[in-house]
């Protein structure tokens, strides 16, 4: 374990472009749970970034396997396309496909703003105007149920003017044991100030998978690291005596790619005609004049090798990423998708061996995990694979939070895995 902690420290340093040294807890004072909400259950939703659907079995994550066997597990959870971190974390808490909530990739171009959004830009990440949908913490706070977030995509921004009552800006400087103690401290607050929905995020598996590949010893160590701290978290939470329910998820899986024979865009892109959004699995072109689209598309189609070219209107329906889905006009007019295991390489350097972002239906390695345990969940239940858009409705059902806005998910998952009394909770509101 000590060796792995040293490895993680070095690895996080290498990926520290997004990390900040800000370790201050933000608290929105003056909020209280309503008397009705004080009696509701509690949910901690844990995300282990990049935790592939088969990692727990592959690497012997005994705590996660044991907890999920006592509760609910699925063959796999299918992420939304593109199978990237920001789009899918935000899908999990909004119930919307990326093209509907607006985070269409980790980095994208907004035609109306004429601006790029990037996960490395703090001002964009913390600007609520970039985010569509109604995140779980916003829905709960609107109904006088307090929430807390120890990192989640969107939680640093005032979406619809609302932050979680307790939240942190992302930083890799806070040790996990301190974060776990903070969760326990939240749950030990007086009933009127105690959060009922808590999000909690682990980055380590994603970092290891990228840098070393999904089959490396370092990735195994990262999986076991998460397993260890999940055990510590559940044990610490148990000391509160509260009826806490756990949902363990991830945003995407990980796969090995061809690092030697990488792709480039085979046609010169004139910046006066197109805005280019570079990516490893997906490249997008935004035309400044619609008249230029067809000619560029035809040139790219002639030179397809290792990738497929689509007009926005022709992106396969099952990806929910085409013109009819592009609610905020952030998808390129032309979309290039690499064929697994190929990737685009714009840097000229040898890329890292692990990547994600592919069609999760075509590339099973993109699939991830869903485990759930606690007093609200049925026991020893294994269900078929499902899309991650359905997690939102599950949490709203569990917490008894009605809503009237549109989402892409349904209540079917909740009906399958919640005990009967929990399924009745929302109907009684």
NUBA-7390 format. One record per residue (C-alpha): residue in one letter; x, y, z. Coordinates in steps of 0.02 Angstrom, whole numbers, always signed. Example, Ala and Ser with C-alpha at 12.3 -4.5 7.8 and 13.67 -1.06 7.14 Angstrom:
% NUBA-7390
@residuo: A&east: +615&north: -225&up: +390 .
@residuo: S&east: +684&north: -53&up: +357 .
//
This chain:
% NUBA-7390
@residuo: X&east: +0&north: +0&up: +0 .
@residuo: X&east: +142&north: +120&up: +43 .
@residuo: X&east: +223&north: +89&up: -127 .
@residuo: X&east: +58&north: +126&up: -213 .
@residuo: X&east: +32&north: +288&up: -116 .
@residuo: X&east: +203&north: +346&up: -178 .
@residuo: X&east: +156&north: +295&up: -356 .
@residuo: X&east: -9&north: +389&up: -345 .
@residuo: X&east: +78&north: +546&up: -281 .
@residuo: X&east: +194&north: +546&up: -431 .
@residuo: X&east: +54&north: +506&up: -551 .
@residuo: X&east: -60&north: +642&up: -487 .
@residuo: X&east: +81&north: +766&up: -503 .
@residuo: X&east: +99&north: +718&up: -686 .
@residuo: X&east: -87&north: +751&up: -715 .
@residuo: X&east: -94&north: +908&up: -607 .
@residuo: X&east: -143&north: +1033&up: -742 .
@residuo: X&east: -321&north: +1033&up: -678 .
@residuo: X&east: -283&north: +1010&up: -493 .
@residuo: X&east: -276&north: +1162&up: -380 .
@residuo: X&east: -204&north: +1191&up: -206 .
@residuo: X&east: -370&north: +1259&up: -141 .
@residuo: X&east: -423&north: +1142&up: +0 .
@residuo: X&east: -556&north: +1252&up: +80 .
@residuo: X&east: -728&north: +1183&up: +114 .
@residuo: X&east: -864&north: +1298&up: +46 .
@residuo: X&east: -1022&north: +1311&up: +151 .
@residuo: X&east: -1182&north: +1399&up: +99 .
@residuo: X&east: -1245&north: +1461&up: +265 .
@residuo: X&east: -1427&north: +1487&up: +309 .
@residuo: X&east: -1495&north: +1330&up: +228 .
@residuo: X&east: -1586&north: +1196&up: +327 .
@residuo: X&east: -1674&north: +1034&up: +289 .
@residuo: X&east: -1862&north: +1048&up: +297 .
@residuo: X&east: -1944&north: +940&up: +430 .
@residuo: X&east: -2004&north: +822&up: +293 .
@residuo: X&east: -1831&north: +803&up: +218 .
@residuo: X&east: -1751&north: +769&up: +387 .
@residuo: X&east: -1837&north: +599&up: +390 .
@residuo: X&east: -1777&north: +546&up: +216 .
@residuo: X&east: -1642&north: +415&up: +182 .
@residuo: X&east: -1461&north: +457&up: +144 .
@residuo: X&east: -1363&north: +423&up: -15 .
@residuo: X&east: -1176&north: +427&up: -44 .
@residuo: X&east: -1134&north: +412&up: -229 .
@residuo: X&east: -952&north: +362&up: -258 .
@residuo: X&east: -867&north: +377&up: -426 .
@residuo: X&east: -702&north: +289&up: -462 .
@residuo: X&east: -650&north: +371&up: -624 .
@residuo: X&east: -601&north: +249&up: -762 .
@residuo: X&east: -656&north: +94&up: -666 .
@residuo: X&east: -691&north: -32&up: -805 .
@residuo: X&east: -837&north: -153&up: -789 .
@residuo: X&east: -724&north: -304&up: -758 .
@residuo: X&east: -592&north: -227&up: -643 .
@residuo: X&east: -664&north: -287&up: -477 .
@residuo: X&east: -663&north: -469&up: -532 .
@residuo: X&east: -503&north: -453&up: -634 .
@residuo: X&east: -403&north: -381&up: -491 .
@residuo: X&east: -490&north: -456&up: -339 .
@residuo: X&east: -572&north: -302&up: -263 .
@residuo: X&east: -645&north: -405&up: -121 .
@residuo: X&east: -733&north: -265&up: -28 .
@residuo: X&east: -827&north: -204&up: -181 .
@residuo: X&east: -870&north: -380&up: -234 .
@residuo: X&east: -934&north: -424&up: -61 .
@residuo: X&east: -1037&north: -265&up: -41 .
@residuo: X&east: -1113&north: -280&up: -213 .
@residuo: X&east: -1154&north: -464&up: -187 .
@residuo: X&east: -1250&north: -414&up: -31 .
@residuo: X&east: -1342&north: -280&up: -129 .
@residuo: X&east: -1356&north: -248&up: -316 .
@residuo: X&east: -1233&north: -268&up: -458 .
@residuo: X&east: -1249&north: -262&up: -646 .
@residuo: X&east: -1158&north: -349&up: -786 .
@residuo: X&east: -1099&north: -175&up: -836 .
@residuo: X&east: -1159&north: +3&up: -844 .
@residuo: X&east: -1155&north: +80&up: -1018 .
@residuo: X&east: -1088&north: +257&up: -1022 .
@residuo: X&east: -1154&north: +389&up: -1139 .
@residuo: X&east: -1058&north: +440&up: -1293 .
@residuo: X&east: -927&north: +507&up: -1294 .
@residuo: X&east: -862&north: +395&up: -1155 .
@residuo: X&east: -765&north: +537&up: -1075 .
@residuo: X&east: -753&north: +599&up: -895 .
@residuo: X&east: -847&north: +764&up: -892 .
@residuo: X&east: -992&north: +713&up: -1006 .
@residuo: X&east: -1029&north: +554&up: -908 .
@residuo: X&east: -1008&north: +619&up: -733 .
@residuo: X&east: -1133&north: +754&up: -778 .
@residuo: X&east: -1250&north: +629&up: -861 .
@residuo: X&east: -1254&north: +526&up: -700 .
@residuo: X&east: -1319&north: +676&up: -602 .
@residuo: X&east: -1438&north: +747&up: -733 .
@residuo: X&east: -1511&north: +595&up: -822 .
@residuo: X&east: -1473&north: +676&up: -990 .
@residuo: X&east: -1364&north: +624&up: -1135 .
@residuo: X&east: -1213&north: +740&up: -1160 .
@residuo: X&east: -1288&north: +821&up: -1315 .
@residuo: X&east: -1439&north: +868&up: -1209 .
@residuo: X&east: -1352&north: +933&up: -1053 .
@residuo: X&east: -1217&north: +1024&up: -1150 .
@residuo: X&east: -1052&north: +946&up: -1093 .
@residuo: X&east: -1026&north: +860&up: -1260 .
@residuo: X&east: -845&north: +816&up: -1221 .
@residuo: X&east: -705&north: +860&up: -1102 .
@residuo: X&east: -659&north: +999&up: -1223 .
@residuo: X&east: -778&north: +1073&up: -1350 .
@residuo: X&east: -826&north: +1228&up: -1448 .
@residuo: X&east: -984&north: +1329&up: -1421 .
@residuo: X&east: -1034&north: +1410&up: -1584 .
@residuo: X&east: -1149&north: +1541&up: -1508 .
@residuo: X&east: -1021&north: +1599&up: -1379 .
@residuo: X&east: -877&north: +1575&up: -1502 .
@residuo: X&east: -780&north: +1502&up: -1356 .
@residuo: X&east: -699&north: +1339&up: -1307 .
@residuo: X&east: -741&north: +1247&up: -1147 .
@residuo: X&east: -600&north: +1146&up: -1072 .
@residuo: X&east: -589&north: +1047&up: -911 .
@residuo: X&east: -420&north: +1131&up: -881 .
@residuo: X&east: -495&north: +1307&up: -876 .
@residuo: X&east: -552&north: +1351&up: -701 .
@residuo: X&east: -659&north: +1497&up: -757 .
@residuo: X&east: -760&north: +1385&up: -874 .
@residuo: X&east: -775&north: +1240&up: -751 .
@residuo: X&east: -844&north: +1358&up: -618 .
@residuo: X&east: -963&north: +1452&up: -735 .
@residuo: X&east: -1140&north: +1382&up: -714 .
@residuo: X&east: -1199&north: +1453&up: -881 .
@residuo: X&east: -1109&north: +1311&up: -972 .
@residuo: X&east: -1213&north: +1176&up: -887 .
@residuo: X&east: -1387&north: +1120&up: -937 .
@residuo: X&east: -1506&north: +1004&up: -846 .
@residuo: X&east: -1546&north: +999&up: -660 .
@residuo: X&east: -1410&north: +909&up: -561 .
@residuo: X&east: -1464&north: +802&up: -413 .
@residuo: X&east: -1395&north: +926&up: -286 .
@residuo: X&east: -1490&north: +1069&up: -369 .
@residuo: X&east: -1653&north: +970&up: -369 .
@residuo: X&east: -1629&north: +924&up: -186 .
@residuo: X&east: -1583&north: +1100&up: -129 .
@residuo: X&east: -1734&north: +1170&up: -221 .
@residuo: X&east: -1840&north: +1056&up: -112 .
@residuo: X&east: -1751&north: +1103&up: +51 .
@residuo: X&east: -1645&north: +946&up: +61 .
@residuo: X&east: -1462&north: +982&up: +97 .
@residuo: X&east: -1322&north: +907&up: -8 .
@residuo: X&east: -1132&north: +894&up: -5 .
@residuo: X&east: -1000&north: +858&up: -135 .
@residuo: X&east: -822&north: +801&up: -115 .
@residuo: X&east: -791&north: +831&up: -299 .
@residuo: X&east: -909&north: +800&up: -444 .
@residuo: X&east: -919&north: +878&up: -616 .
@residuo: X&east: -1029&north: +1032&up: -604 .
@residuo: X&east: -1026&north: +1046&up: -415 .
@residuo: X&east: -904&north: +1192&up: -420 .
@residuo: X&east: -1023&north: +1296&up: -527 .
@residuo: X&east: -1181&north: +1386&up: -473 .
@residuo: X&east: -1299&north: +1293&up: -589 .
@residuo: X&east: -1467&north: +1381&up: -590 .
@residuo: X&east: -1385&north: +1489&up: -458 .
@residuo: X&east: -1364&north: +1342&up: -337 .
@residuo: X&east: -1213&north: +1254&up: -263 .
@residuo: X&east: -1219&north: +1105&up: -146 .
@residuo: X&east: -1230&north: +1168&up: +33 .
@residuo: X&east: -1058&north: +1093&up: +67 .
@residuo: X&east: -931&north: +1075&up: -73 .
@residuo: X&east: -748&north: +1083&up: -124 .
@residuo: X&east: -656&north: +1139&up: -278 .
@residuo: X&east: -560&north: +994&up: -352 .
@residuo: X&east: -388&north: +968&up: -276 .
@residuo: X&east: -271&north: +821&up: -259 .
@residuo: X&east: -197&north: +893&up: -99 .
@residuo: X&east: -323&north: +824&up: +26 .
@residuo: X&east: -283&north: +648&up: +90 .
@residuo: X&east: -421&north: +518&up: +73 .
@residuo: X&east: -432&north: +486&up: +261 .
@residuo: X&east: -466&north: +671&up: +289 .
@residuo: X&east: -601&north: +669&up: +156 .
@residuo: X&east: -683&north: +519&up: +236 .
@residuo: X&east: -682&north: +605&up: +404 .
@residuo: X&east: -766&north: +755&up: +326 .
@residuo: X&east: -906&north: +643&up: +261 .
@residuo: X&east: -930&north: +573&up: +436 .
@residuo: X&east: -929&north: +749&up: +507 .
@residuo: X&east: -1066&north: +798&up: +384 .
@residuo: X&east: -1172&north: +650&up: +437 .
@residuo: X&east: -1147&north: +691&up: +621 .
@residuo: X&east: -1216&north: +867&up: +600 .
@residuo: X&east: -1385&north: +907&up: +679 .
@residuo: X&east: -1532&north: +842&up: +576 .
@residuo: X&east: -1576&north: +1011&up: +505 .
@residuo: X&east: -1399&north: +1039&up: +436 .
@residuo: X&east: -1356&north: +860&up: +384 .
@residuo: X&east: -1337&north: +823&up: +196 .
@residuo: X&east: -1442&north: +681&up: +127 .
@residuo: X&east: -1353&north: +669&up: -41 .
@residuo: X&east: -1163&north: +662&up: -44 .
@residuo: X&east: -1052&north: +639&up: -196 .
@residuo: X&east: -875&north: +571&up: -176 .
@residuo: X&east: -743&north: +552&up: -312 .
@residuo: X&east: -585&north: +446&up: -334 .
@residuo: X&east: -468&north: +487&up: -482 .
@residuo: X&east: -332&north: +354&up: -458 .
@residuo: X&east: -392&north: +213&up: -571 .
@residuo: X&east: -412&north: +328&up: -720 .
@residuo: X&east: -238&north: +400&up: -697 .
@residuo: X&east: -159&north: +227&up: -687 .
@residuo: X&east: -259&north: +159&up: -834 .
@residuo: X&east: -206&north: +303&up: -946 .
@residuo: X&east: -23&north: +301&up: -899 .
@residuo: X&east: +8&north: +114&up: -890 .
@residuo: X&east: -140&north: +33&up: -979 .
@residuo: X&east: -286&north: -68&up: -909 .
@residuo: X&east: -185&north: -229&up: -891 .
@residuo: X&east: -39&north: -156&up: -794 .
@residuo: X&east: +10&north: -195&up: -615 .
@residuo: X&east: -7&north: -10&up: -574 .
@residuo: X&east: -189&north: -14&up: -628 .
@residuo: X&east: -219&north: -166&up: -520 .
@residuo: X&east: -140&north: -73&up: -374 .
@residuo: X&east: -254&north: +75&up: -407 .
@residuo: X&east: -409&north: -36&up: -407 .
@residuo: X&east: -356&north: -114&up: -241 .
@residuo: X&east: -320&north: +60&up: -173 .
@residuo: X&east: -500&north: +110&up: -210 .
@residuo: X&east: -562&north: -53&up: -136 .
@residuo: X&east: -465&north: -19&up: +24 .
@residuo: X&east: -532&north: +158&up: +45 .
@residuo: X&east: -709&north: +107&up: +3 .
@residuo: X&east: -700&north: -14&up: +148 .
@residuo: X&east: -634&north: +125&up: +261 .
@residuo: X&east: -773&north: +242&up: +203 .
@residuo: X&east: -913&north: +117&up: +234 .
@residuo: X&east: -843&north: +72&up: +405 .
@residuo: X&east: -827&north: +254&up: +454 .
@residuo: X&east: -1003&north: +296&up: +395 .
@residuo: X&east: -1073&north: +147&up: +492 .
@residuo: X&east: -1016&north: +230&up: +655 .
@residuo: X&east: -1149&north: +364&up: +628 .
@residuo: X&east: -1290&north: +237&up: +644 .
@residuo: X&east: -1384&north: +320&up: +500 .
@residuo: X&east: -1476&north: +227&up: +361 .
@residuo: X&east: -1350&north: +269&up: +226 .
@residuo: X&east: -1363&north: +195&up: +50 .
@residuo: X&east: -1211&north: +181&up: -63 .
@residuo: X&east: -1204&north: +189&up: -252 .
@residuo: X&east: -1034&north: +150&up: -329 .
@residuo: X&east: -1015&north: +203&up: -511 .
@residuo: X&east: -890&north: +261&up: -638 .
@residuo: X&east: -892&north: +370&up: -792 .
@residuo: X&east: -812&north: +253&up: -919 .
@residuo: X&east: -694&north: +106&up: -941 .
@residuo: X&east: -521&north: +98&up: -1019 .
@residuo: X&east: -440&north: +8&up: -1164 .
@residuo: X&east: -269&north: -21&up: -1240 .
@residuo: X&east: -237&north: +74&up: -1401 .
@residuo: X&east: -115&north: +68&up: -1545 .
@residuo: X&east: +19&north: +191&up: -1490 .
@residuo: X&east: +132&north: +162&up: -1640 .
@residuo: X&east: +17&north: +187&up: -1790 .
@residuo: X&east: -80&north: +341&up: -1739 .
@residuo: X&east: -197&north: +447&up: -1844 .
@residuo: X&east: -191&north: +624&up: -1908 .
@residuo: X&east: -323&north: +724&up: -2000 .
@residuo: X&east: -276&north: +684&up: -2181 .
@residuo: X&east: -339&north: +848&up: -2253 .
@residuo: X&east: -272&north: +1022&up: -2219 .
@residuo: X&east: -395&north: +1120&up: -2113 .
@residuo: X&east: -405&north: +1304&up: -2158 .
@residuo: X&east: -436&north: +1397&up: -1993 .
@residuo: X&east: -524&north: +1535&up: -2087 .
@residuo: X&east: -656&north: +1408&up: -2139 .
@residuo: X&east: -663&north: +1283&up: -1995 .
@residuo: X&east: -638&north: +1282&up: -1808 .
@residuo: X&east: -551&north: +1119&up: -1764 .
@residuo: X&east: -582&north: +1029&up: -1599 .
@residuo: X&east: -441&north: +906&up: -1574 .
@residuo: X&east: -463&north: +743&up: -1480 .
@residuo: X&east: -390&north: +569&up: -1463 .
@residuo: X&east: -543&north: +470&up: -1514 .
@residuo: X&east: -652&north: +606&up: -1589 .
@residuo: X&east: -611&north: +758&up: -1694 .
@residuo: X&east: -742&north: +889&up: -1737 .
@residuo: X&east: -747&north: +1026&up: -1868 .
@residuo: X&east: -860&north: +1178&up: -1850 .
@residuo: X&east: -888&north: +1267&up: -2016 .
@residuo: X&east: -889&north: +1456&up: -2020 .
@residuo: X&east: -988&north: +1448&up: -2181 .
@residuo: X&east: -1109&north: +1303&up: -2208 .
@residuo: X&east: -1065&north: +1303&up: -2393 .
@residuo: X&east: -894&north: +1230&up: -2352 .
@residuo: X&east: -959&north: +1077&up: -2260 .
@residuo: X&east: -999&north: +962&up: -2405 .
@residuo: X&east: -834&north: +984&up: -2495 .
@residuo: X&east: -732&north: +953&up: -2337 .
@residuo: X&east: -839&north: +802&up: -2293 .
@residuo: X&east: -811&north: +724&up: -2464 .
@residuo: X&east: -623&north: +753&up: -2454 .
@residuo: X&east: -615&north: +668&up: -2284 .
@residuo: X&east: -723&north: +522&up: -2341 .
@residuo: X&east: -602&north: +486&up: -2483 .
@residuo: X&east: -456&north: +474&up: -2361 .
@residuo: X&east: -537&north: +374&up: -2222 .
@residuo: X&east: -416&north: +251&up: -2146 .
@residuo: X&east: -430&north: +203&up: -1963 .
@residuo: X&east: -574&north: +323&up: -1936 .
@residuo: X&east: -751&north: +358&up: -1997 .
@residuo: X&east: -816&north: +527&up: -2054 .
@residuo: X&east: -993&north: +584&up: -2017 .
@residuo: X&east: -1095&north: +736&up: -2053 .
@residuo: X&east: -1180&north: +792&up: -1893 .
@residuo: X&east: -1346&north: +741&up: -1970 .
@residuo: X&east: -1281&north: +564&up: -2002 .
@residuo: X&east: -1201&north: +517&up: -1835 .
@residuo: X&east: -1272&north: +345&up: -1788 .
@residuo: X&east: -1434&north: +362&up: -1692 .
@residuo: X&east: -1381&north: +253&up: -1545 .
@residuo: X&east: -1245&north: +378&up: -1499 .
@residuo: X&east: -1374&north: +516&up: -1468 .
@residuo: X&east: -1246&north: +636&up: -1536 .
@residuo: X&east: -1320&north: +697&up: -1700 .
@residuo: X&east: -1401&north: +855&up: -1762 .
@residuo: X&east: -1570&north: +815&up: -1684 .
@residuo: X&east: -1489&north: +795&up: -1513 .
@residuo: X&east: -1376&north: +947&up: -1519 .
@residuo: X&east: -1483&north: +1056&up: -1406 .
@residuo: X&east: -1347&north: +1186&up: -1373 .
@residuo: X&east: -1264&north: +1182&up: -1545 .
@residuo: X&east: -1098&north: +1117&up: -1480 .
@residuo: X&east: -1070&north: +966&up: -1594 .
@residuo: X&east: -962&north: +991&up: -1748 .
@residuo: X&east: -1034&north: +997&up: -1922 .
@residuo: X&east: -914&north: +856&up: -1965 .
@residuo: X&east: -867&north: +721&up: -1839 .
@residuo: X&east: -720&north: +602&up: -1858 .
@residuo: X&east: -722&north: +447&up: -1749 .
@residuo: X&east: -568&north: +337&up: -1731 .
@residuo: X&east: -593&north: +150&up: -1752 .
@residuo: X&east: -534&north: +55&up: -1600 .
@residuo: X&east: -388&north: +32&up: -1564 .
@residuo: X&east: -335&north: +181&up: -1669 .
@residuo: X&east: -318&north: +355&up: -1596 .
@residuo: X&east: -282&north: +528&up: -1663 .
@residuo: X&east: -117&north: +605&up: -1612 .
@residuo: X&east: -90&north: +792&up: -1633 .
@residuo: X&east: +62&north: +811&up: -1521 .
@residuo: X&east: +182&north: +701&up: -1617 .
@residuo: X&east: +236&north: +618&up: -1455 .
@residuo: X&east: +206&north: +434&up: -1414 .
@residuo: X&east: +33&north: +431&up: -1332 .
@residuo: X&east: -10&north: +347&up: -1169 .
@residuo: X&east: -63&north: +164&up: -1186 .
@residuo: X&east: -236&north: +181&up: -1106 .
@residuo: X&east: -380&north: +281&up: -1181 .
@residuo: X&east: -569&north: +296&up: -1182 .
@residuo: X&east: -700&north: +393&up: -1278 .
@residuo: X&east: -755&north: +260&up: -1403 .
@residuo: X&east: -932&north: +204&up: -1441 .
@residuo: X&east: -976&north: +105&up: -1283 .
@residuo: X&east: -1089&north: -13&up: -1379 .
@residuo: X&east: -954&north: -60&up: -1505 .
@residuo: X&east: -810&north: -64&up: -1380 .
@residuo: X&east: -857&north: -160&up: -1222 .
@residuo: X&east: -700&north: -98&up: -1133 .
@residuo: X&east: -788&north: +70&up: -1120 .
@residuo: X&east: -920&north: -6&up: -1006 .
@residuo: X&east: -907&north: +27&up: -820 .
@residuo: X&east: -977&north: -26&up: -652 .
@residuo: X&east: -1134&north: -2&up: -550 .
@residuo: X&east: -1144&north: -71&up: -373 .
@residuo: X&east: -1272&north: -22&up: -241 .
@residuo: X&east: -1297&north: -76&up: -62 .
@residuo: X&east: -1387&north: -14&up: +92 .
@residuo: X&east: -1557&north: -25&up: +176 .
@residuo: X&east: -1655&north: +39&up: +25 .
@residuo: X&east: -1588&north: -88&up: -99 .
@residuo: X&east: -1641&north: -265&up: -132 .
@residuo: X&east: -1515&north: -396&up: -83 .
@residuo: X&east: -1411&north: -516&up: -187 .
@residuo: X&east: -1480&north: -452&up: -351 .
@residuo: X&east: -1388&north: -450&up: -517 .
@residuo: X&east: -1465&north: -359&up: -663 .
@residuo: X&east: -1428&north: -341&up: -848 .
@residuo: X&east: -1325&north: -199&up: -920 .
@residuo: X&east: -1410&north: -29&up: -928 .
@residuo: X&east: -1370&north: +149&up: -984 .
@residuo: X&east: -1307&north: +274&up: -855 .
@residuo: X&east: -1448&north: +396&up: -895 .
@residuo: X&east: -1559&north: +295&up: -776 .
@residuo: X&east: -1459&north: +329&up: -617 .
@residuo: X&east: -1537&north: +501&up: -595 .
@residuo: X&east: -1713&north: +435&up: -577 .
@residuo: X&east: -1652&north: +301&up: -458 .
@residuo: X&east: -1581&north: +430&up: -337 .
@residuo: X&east: -1734&north: +542&up: -348 .
@residuo: X&east: -1845&north: +394&up: -308 .
@residuo: X&east: -1736&north: +342&up: -163 .
@residuo: X&east: -1736&north: +516&up: -88 .
@residuo: X&east: -1917&north: +554&up: -129 .
@residuo: X&east: -1879&north: +703&up: -241 .
@residuo: X&east: -2015&north: +730&up: -371 .
@residuo: X&east: -1975&north: +824&up: -531 .
@residuo: X&east: -2066&north: +881&up: -686 .
@residuo: X&east: -1924&north: +926&up: -805 .
@residuo: X&east: -1874&north: +813&up: -949 .
@residuo: X&east: -1737&north: +682&up: -931 .
@residuo: X&east: -1681&north: +545&up: -1048 .
@residuo: X&east: -1682&north: +408&up: -915 .
@residuo: X&east: -1831&north: +316&up: -843 .
@residuo: X&east: -1882&north: +246&up: -674 .
@residuo: X&east: -1859&north: +65&up: -730 .
@residuo: X&east: -1693&north: +43&up: -640 .
@residuo: X&east: -1768&north: +106&up: -477 .
@residuo: X&east: -1914&north: -13&up: -494 .
@residuo: X&east: -1795&north: -159&up: -519 .
@residuo: X&east: -1677&north: -132&up: -373 .
@residuo: X&east: -1764&north: -30&up: -237 .
@residuo: X&east: -1864&north: -117&up: -104 .
@residuo: X&east: -2051&north: -93&up: -122 .
@residuo: X&east: -2065&north: +33&up: +18 .
@residuo: X&east: -1934&north: +144&up: -62 .
@residuo: X&east: -2026&north: +139&up: -229 .
@residuo: X&east: -2178&north: +206&up: -137 .
@residuo: X&east: -2085&north: +350&up: -57 .
@residuo: X&east: -2093&north: +471&up: -203 .
@residuo: X&east: -2276&north: +433&up: -235 .
@residuo: X&east: -2316&north: +486&up: -58 .
@residuo: X&east: -2236&north: +658&up: -80 .
//
